[in-house]
Amino acid sequence: MGVQGDTGCSMSCATQAEPRDEQTERAVLGCVLHGLHVNETGPLPLEAFAGQPERLTWASMVSLAAEGRAVDHITVATRLKDRGELATVGGPAYLMRLDQVVPLAASNLPSYVARLRDLSARRAMLDEADKARARALDMSLSPARAAVESAQGFAAVRLERPLVRGGRAVLRLAQRWEDFASGKTEPYLTLPYEALNEAPFRGFVPNLNVIAGRSGNFKTGLVTGCITHWVFRQRMCGGVFGLEDGVEWLTDRPTAQHMGIQYGDVGACRLGGNGPSAVAYNEERLQQWMGEMHSAFEERLFIYDVTDTGVDVDTPSISFPDLLAEARRMIHHGARFIVIDHGLRIEYPRSHREQREDQAIGKAMDALANLGMRTNTPIIMLWHLNRSSDDESMPKRSDLKESGYLDAAARVILGLWRQSSRAGHQLVTVVKATKGKEGATAALEIDGGAGLLRLRGGYPVDFEAERQAQQEAKAMSKRARAPLFGGDS
């Protein structure tokens, strides 16, 4: 019986329901029986053998090798007999026939092993295709979730990969450096707030970034200033998920600032002005602004607005698999940043009943971090802080709601908070930065009418210098009150 190698069954395999090469499977088994050590063939799984006799024989060979025993006709036949499988494979005669392919197969064994891996992967892909079809027909799954689960199944198919030498890592470094020098990529997505950059804060990284604060701490105000700067000034494309109140904040706040009116007046469609001519002028100016904003957002922004989905306000706005699939689509179509408002409006799947909510959140955040890292895209998640309204201490990682696993997954965490001594300013602190200065803080000026933070103005805060200045002022005041020559004054 001759073995034709990689081309021996090309026609027959093409017409079979499952790709298989029986001759190559037997050639590999014959080589092992002929004296080739099992480990020299590499970690070949049982799934590499499609035929039942070949798979049972390989399982016996692997078990013998694991026990440190010899692998030959006698030991394999004995093991098969002990398992009640010798008759199933065809008896001792089947094992003897395996020898006939050895003279032709021995020199080509590596290519035969590679072929078995290739065919095994193809069978696994066909199996995943059947599962993907079943998911597509399952009306209880959304199309996005079915697509994500199917993609994960295909990605799990074990493929034969060549050994990669270490020089590849240096080439990748050179490519990253070239992309950065040419402006294709940037290591940080900088924020447009001057005081925060002076703090210093380098910016968001291509990974998971978190903006956390209590209600009323201008989380959406901060990120709105970023988005409009990136879209209008830097002409970047991005994606925004409005999971709590939609994305009206993204249009209404800049409009209030541009028109010089109150944030609430935009929603109520009040332009103000003295007399009909002022109102007419404002309407013309508003139409021009909305045209510019529509043009920029239509060209460079993808949105997921929960108000378009009809989801009840008391239920999660989107499942995490659906969000992940939508974010992937946005990035595939050119988004260079993703903003999610906010993380506690997502339904996080649990693998079993015992899994805690924070564990499910952590697993999901790891997936977002990996997406950002693989695609060189900053993922910016808005989150809530567990703090009382009168808490004026610097925020900590433990203040994050469901914090443990979220803290581990995020590479950058910005905490927003207030101090009564800094009226008219919103404090922004770098709570976590894998590369940068943790604790760096900036006081940004509040544009309360528009619900935004001003890009200019504000100042970096040096708490240590302020404490020293206060102590020195207190000491000077004490010395000034002391009598000149001692005694009572």
Beta strands, then each sheet from edge to edge (+ up, - down):
strand 1: 208-213
strand 2: 238-242
strand 3: 301-305
strand 4: 318-319
strand 5: 338-341
strand 6: 346-347
strand 7: 379-384
strand 8: 412-417
strand 9: 425-433
strand 10: 441-447
strand 11: 452-453
strand 12: 459-461
sheet 1: 3+ 2+ 5+ 7+ 1+ 8+ 9- 10+ 11-
sheet 2: 3+ 2+ 5+ 7+ 1+ 8+ 9- 10+ 12-
sheet 3: 4+ 6+
end
